[in-house]
Amino acid sequence: MSRTLKPSVFQVGQVWDDGRTVVVSGWGLGLCAASCSCHRHPSAGHLAIDEDQAAGRLGLVSYLVDCDCCEAWTAEELSGVLRDFEILSALDAQEPLAG
């Protein structure tokens, strides 16, 4: 198994797969660990989602041709994130939250 950098996830969305079509929606992505400027729009500075519906991939638009700082999430990987999130959400907290 190899590990690659991915854009950060700050909002968990949904993944639908009916066997013919995969739809990924509601996800919020941020910069990857490299935080390079390739994903920021040259004049506006914002990030933009790059969704490849045919391949079932979700990543960030790169404005530099040769930048390979991170790769897009696959629908399978995002389904794994959802599964892990649900497992963690179901755990009982051992200590009360501060505040």
C-alpha positions, -999 to +999 in steps of 0.1 A: +000+000+000+014+034-009+003+067+006-002+098-014-011+134-004-048+143-008-067+176-004-078+181+032-115+173+040-133+199+061-169+189+053-181+153+050-205+147+021-222+117+005-213+091-021-241+074-042-233+044-063-261+027-082-238+004-101-238+026-133-232+061-119-212+074-090-222+108-075-201+125-049-217+156-034-215+179-004-178+175+003-156+204+013-120+202+003-091+224+014-054+225+007-032+194+009-003+192+034+021+208+008-001+239+008+015+250-025+000+278-045-009+257-075-045+252-063-052+290-057-067+309-086-039+332-100-059+364-096-088+357-072-068+333-048-097+310-042-098+271-044-120+253-069-133+217-068-123+195-097-149+167-101-144+139-126-177+121-127-166+096-153-137+084-131-155+090-098-127+114-085-129+146-064-100+169-060-088+205-065-082+224-097-045+229-103-035+261-121+001+249-127+007+223-154+035+205-137+024+205-101+018+170-086+016+180-049-015+158-043-040+136-061-078+135-061-099+114-038-116+084-054-152+076-046-140+044-029-117+064-006-145+089+002-168+060+010-141+047+034-139+082+050-177+081+055-176+046+070-148+056+095-167+088+104-198+068+112-179+044+133-162+072+153-195+091+156-211+061+173-184+058+200-193+070+235-171+098+248-151+087+279-149+123+292-173+152+289-164+179+264-148+210+278-170+241+280 
